[in-house]
Amino acid sequence: FLKSWYGSCMKITHLFFRSIAVAALSALFLVACSDPASGDDTGKYTITVVPTGATDVDRLDANPTQATEGETITLTATLGQNRQVTIIIPAVIVTPSVITTSGGTATFTMPATDVVVQAAFGSR
């Protein structure tokens, strides 16, 4: 009886520790392979433009689309007639925050994180 019980206990113990080892390695892999603030290991962050209310003519382009902290980013608007775009980036100052002419630009300084540019298009 004891030999049978000991063998079962050893199998359960082995499975338990093997499960813990797999979970620990998985967690270590996730921590080592991800950095929520940066898109890559070169220190460059991504700029993504998310348009709302845009017509087929309206567009807002970021140049560059990846940058390091402190770099100046230029946003250039392509607008239809009598259109404007309001630019919102939470916790970032954009100058100017509204562009009313096609070819008009706005700028901001890249923070140390990826940026989502909210571009709200509408009539002037």
N, C-alpha and C positions, 0 to 999 in steps of 0.2 A: 504493500500500500504506500509506504513512504517513498519508494523509488518512483512509483507512478506519479504521486503528488509532486515530488521534486522535479521530475521531467516536465510536467505541465507548467509548473511555476516558472521554470527556466525559459520555456517557450514564450509565455506571457511577458516575462521581464525583457526578453530579447526584442519582442515586437514593440513593447512600450518604448524602450530606449532608441530603437531604430526610428520610430515615429517622431520622437523628440529631435533626433539628429537631422532628419529630413526637414522638419519645421524650422530648426535653427539655421540650416544652410539656406533655405528659401528666404528667410528674413535677412540674412547677411547679404545674399545676392541682390535683393531689392534695395537695400540701403546703399550698397556699393555701386549699383548701376543707375541710380536715379538721383537727380538734383532738381527739385521743383522750381528753383529760381532761374536756371539756365538751360538753354536748349542744347548746348554742347560744351566741350571742355576747353574751348579757345577763349572763353570769356565773352562771347557774343550772345546777344539776346535778340529775340525775334519780334518784329513789328507786324501785326496782323490787322488789316482794315476790315471792319464789319459794317457794310452799308445797310441803311434802312430808308425806304421811300424813294429809292433811286429809279429813274427812268432808264431806258436802254442807252441813253447818251451819258448820263451822270456817272462819274467815277472819281475816286480819290486814291492817288497812288503815293506810297511811301518810298523815299529814297534816302538811304539804302533800306533794305528789308531786314537786315541783320546788322547790329551795331554793338559796340562796347559802351560801357557806362561813361557818360559825359559827352558822347558824340552828338552832334547836331543832326536832327532828322528833319527833312523837308517833305511836307505833304503838298501835293499838287492836285488841284481840282480840275476836272473836265465837267462842264455844266451845260445843260440845255438853256435855251432862251428863258429869261426871267426865273432862273433857278438859283438856289444857294445851298450851301452845306454848312451845318453846324458840327463842329468837331469836339468830341468829349473823350478825354482820357482820365479816368479817375486818378487823383493824387498827382497829376502832371499838369503844368501850365503850358498851354498851347497859345501861340501868338501869331495872328489873331485867331479867335475861336470860331469865327464865321467867315467864310469865303463867298463872295457874291459875284465874282467874275471868272469866266472860264480861263484857265491858265494861272489863276491866282494861287498863291502859296501861303502856307503857315509852317511854323517850325516849333520844335520842342527839343529839350535835352534828354537824351536817353538815360533812364534810371537803370539800376542794377537788377532788372527783372524783365521778363517778356512783357510786351505792351500790346493791349487790344485797343485799337482806335475805333471809337463809335462814330460813324459818319451818318448824320441824320439829314437827308436831302429833302427839300421842300421848295415851294414857290416863294418868290420875293414879294 
